[in-house]
Amino acid sequence: MAASGNAQRIDVSQLEYYAGKSHVWLTGSYVFSRPKPLDADLFLWRPPMNIRERQGPAIVTQGLEGEAHASGTLLPMNIALHGQLVGNQVTIGQRQLGDVRLSIEGKVDPDAATLRSTQLKLLEGDWQFSGQYLFDQAWGAIDIHVADVSLHQADAFFQPPPKAQGLLREAAVHIEWPHTSMDELTATGNWVIENFSKGSLLAEQISGKLAMKGEDLTINDIVLRQKDGVAKASLTYNLGDTDHLGLELATQDWPLELPRSEGSLKISGNTRLDIDLKRQAATGPVDLSASAVLYERPFGTISIDSDLQGKQLRLNSVRADAFGGELTGHGVLDLGDWPNSTGDFLWQGVQASDIAQMWPTLQGLGGTYAGELHLRHNDSIHIGEPLLTEIRISPADGHSMA
């Protein structure tokens, strides 16, 4: 530190502070006769750094620079701040962002310190930050607002890339940090995504809220909308137990296009699952019902009462009504080793004429059909297929006319 002073003024030519690899220094003066006696400049420098999070992408910068100007009074405290923070050649994951500049302004008075950024253009979207600290309560808060960020930006941050499309129209997060204790940290927020797509999942809009207290994170009031369909969900996650995730989901008339066909489903159902992320398994009930449309014509319904037990989906009851007939059955789908799947299904009363109306190439097919379908694991060394399928068809007055 290098400073001098007298009864009229105090001058600081050099005040330096080192914290690890970070270097902070200050120069300025305090002239008692001025309306705003304080006139000081603060500088920050940090060398290149690489921050690697266990569950997230690496953040790399070739250096961090900052400068701020402070003016005002110390007694009573009333200080105005403005400046900027620059990250040199910032990279997050595989995305090179170049130099990232954040302009800030703030105020310090006897009660609180506040800081706010101007709008920052980052990842093709608009970002804004603000913070507040109350001295007497040792209470801090941070607010983050994001708008118009494309979801394809996430592909550069995660492996494997999620390859999701859509627009994060708006997101806001409010974080409170009482007594600088992580155990008391809380966060709330909300977000809206538009025109989402990932694989066969499409949603015109997805919205939701988040809440965090300590290590408990809840994402609730999730609402997905697509055409006439609505899905509502909530997620629970403990940051101290990263292997488990809780999911509740309910759908009503959710549309699903069937691949490589002219068919679609409208699905309604609900589930409550405890998901083991490490084992890629889940436990809980799964109840579904769906109405099917083929070539723009309704042709049947299906309802399923089932339970997920680890990697096995136990079909307690399956019922389908289509083509004037009915199918019933039960079984087990082994999602981890499909040849171990089993099932017994019966159908009766299926009208061939109804099938022919749906597929004109079968015109002339007639009669009523019943049948059975049985699935079993193949234990025979003489048959090469791992899953045995037995089908029996019993026609009544079955016929075909050219």
Residue, then its C-alpha position, 0 to 999 in steps of 0.5 A: m500500500a502507498a498512500s499520503g494525506n493531510a487535513q484536506r485530502i487522502d490519496v492512495s496511489q497503490l493498494e493491492y490485494y492478492a487472493g490466490k491467483s487473483h490480483v486486485w488493486l485500487t487507486g484514488s483520492y478522498v477530497f473532503s471539500r468536494p460534494k462527492p469526496l470519493d473518487a477511486d478506480l478499482f482493477l481486477w486481473r486473473p490469469p487463465m483458468n479452467i473450471r470443471e464441474r462433475q455434472g457439467p461442462a468445463i468453463v475455460t477463459q484465457g484471463l479475467e479483467g475488470e475495472a470499476h469507478a467509485s464516487g460518493t461519500l463514506l460518512p454517511m456511506n453513499i457510493a455509486l459504482h460503474g464499470q465492466l468485467v471482461g472474460n478473455q476468450v471464454t469457452i464453455g464445453q465445446r463452444q468458443l464465445g470469444d471475449v465476454r463483456l459485462s457492464i455493471e452499475g451499483k450502489v452502496d449505502p449504510d443498509a445495502a449494496t446493489l449491483r446490476s448489469t446491462q443487457l449481455k448478448l450471450l449464446e445468441g440470447d439476452w442475459q441480465f444479472s442483478g444482486q443485492y446484499l443487506f448488511d444488518q441481515a447478512w442476506g444476499a440475493i442474485d437475479i438472473h434473466v435470460a431471453d431468446v436462447s436457442l436450445h441447440q446451444a446445449d449441444a456444445f456443452f454436454q456429451p452426448p449432445p441432447k440434439a434438442q430444437g426449440l427456443l428458450r423464450e424466457a427464464a428467470v431465477h431468483i437466488e437467496w443466500p441468508h447468512t452466507s450459509m449454503d444450507e440455507l440457500t434457496a432459489t425460485g424460478n420459471w421458464v418458457i420454451e417454444n417449438f420444442s422437438k427431440g426425436s418424436l417428442l414435439a411440443e408447441q410450448i413447455s413451461g415450468k417453475l423451479a424451487m431449491k432449498g439446500e440440496d433439494l431441487t424441485i421442478n414443478d408445474i411443468v406444462l407441455r402443450q401440443k395441438d389438443g394435448v396437455a401433459k403436466a409433470s414435476l421432477t424432484y432431485n437431491l444434489g447430494d444423491t445424484d443417482h435418483l430422480g423422482l418423476e410425476l407425469a399426467t397426460q391428456d390426449w397427447p398426440l403421438e405420430l407413429p413412425r413410417s405410417e399414416g397413423s397417430l395416437k392420442i395418449s392419456g395416462n399417469t405415472r409416478l416413478d422413482i428413477d435410478l439414473k445410475r442403473q437406468a431403471a425405474t420403479g412405479p405405476v404406469d397407467l395408459s389409455a390411447s385412441a388410435v387414428l389411421y388414415e384420418r379415421p379412428f379405428g380403436t382404443i387401448s388401455i394398459d395397467s402396468d408397473l415398472q420394476g427396475k428394468q421390467l415393465r409388468l403389464n398387469s392388464v391390457r385391453a384393446d378394442a379395434f375392428g369390431g373386436e377385443l384384445t385382452g392380455h398380460g405380460v412382462l416386457d424386459l427392457g434390459d434383456w428383451p428375449n426374457s419378455t413374456g406375454d399372453f394375449l387373446w382376441q375375438g370378434v375381429q371383423a375382417s370387413d372393418i380391416a378391409q375398409m381401412w386397407p382397400t388392398l384387402q377388399g373382399l376379405g370377410g368373416t370374423y376372427a379370433g386368436e391367441l399370441h404367446l411370447r416366451h423365452n427360448d430355452s431350446i438349443h435347437i431353435g436359434e431365435p431368442l424369443l419364441t412367438e406362438i400365434r393361433i388364428s381361428p376364423a369364423d366364415g373367413h373368406s376372400m373375394a377377388 
